[in-house]
Amino acid sequence: MTNNNSPTLPAISVRGVIKLGQFLKLANLVEDGAEARILIQSGDVTVNGEVETRRGSALKPGDVVRVNLPEGTNGAQISL
C-alpha cells in the first residue's frame, strides 16, 4: 500500500471533486487530455498504488497519483 503522505510528491490543491484526467492536466503530469486518456487506458496511471483505467474516476484529498512514463515515474498528491 502506498503511503499517502509522501514528502517527495508535490501537493496540488483542489476544491471539490476532480476527475483523474483533469487532475493529471492540472498537476502538469501530462501535456493534454489526449495524453491523459492514452496513459490511463494503457494502465500507466495508479491512484494510491492501484492501477486506475477510468479517466472519470473521482479523486479525493490525500489520494496519491503516479504516472509511469518512458523517462520515469512522476506523481502528485491531492490536497485541500
C-alpha positions in Angstrom: 0.0 0.0 0.0 1.2 3.5 -0.9 2.0 6.0 1.8 -0.4 8.9 1.1 1.7 11.4 2.9 4.7 11.1 0.7 7.0 14.1 1.2 8.6 13.7 -2.2 5.5 14.4 -4.2 4.1 17.9 -4.8 0.7 18.6 -3.2 -1.8 20.0 -5.6 -4.6 22.0 -4.0 -8.1 21.1 -5.4 -11.5 22.4 -4.4 -14.4 19.9 -4.6 -14.4 16.8 -6.7 -11.9 16.4 -9.6 -11.6 13.6 -12.1 -8.4 11.7 -12.7 -8.0 13.0 -16.3 -8.5 16.6 -15.1 -6.1 16.2 -12.2 -3.3 14.8 -14.5 -3.5 18.0 -16.6 -3.8 20.3 -13.5 -0.7 18.7 -11.9 1.2 19.0 -15.2 1.8 15.3 -15.3 0.6 15.2 -18.9 0.5 17.7 -21.7 -3.2 17.4 -22.6 -6.3 15.4 -22.3 -5.4 13.1 -25.2 -2.1 12.1 -23.4 -4.0 11.6 -20.2 -6.5 9.3 -21.9 -3.8 7.2 -23.5 -1.8 6.8 -20.3 -4.9 5.9 -18.2 -6.2 3.4 -20.8 -2.7 1.8 -21.0 -2.6 1.1 -17.3 0.2 3.6 -16.7 -1.6 5.5 -14.0 -2.0 4.5 -10.4 -4.1 6.0 -7.6 -2.9 5.1 -4.1 -0.8 2.2 -5.6 -3.7 0.7 -7.6 -3.9 0.8 -11.4 -6.8 3.1 -12.5 -8.1 2.8 -16.0 -11.2 5.1 -15.6 -10.4 8.7 -16.7 -13.5 9.9 -14.9 -12.6 8.3 -11.6 -13.3 10.8 -8.8 -10.3 11.7 -6.6 -10.3 13.0 -3.0 -7.8 14.8 -0.8 -4.9 12.6 0.2 -5.0 10.5 -2.9 -1.6 9.9 -4.5 -1.5 9.8 -8.3 1.5 8.4 -10.1 2.2 8.2 -13.9 4.7 5.8 -15.4 6.4 7.5 -18.3 9.3 6.4 -20.5 11.6 8.9 -18.7 10.5 7.6 -15.3 7.7 7.8 -12.7 6.2 11.1 -11.8 3.3 11.9 -9.4 1.4 14.3 -7.2 -0.8 14.2 -4.1 -4.2 15.9 -3.9 -4.6 18.4 -1.0 -7.4 20.7 0.1 
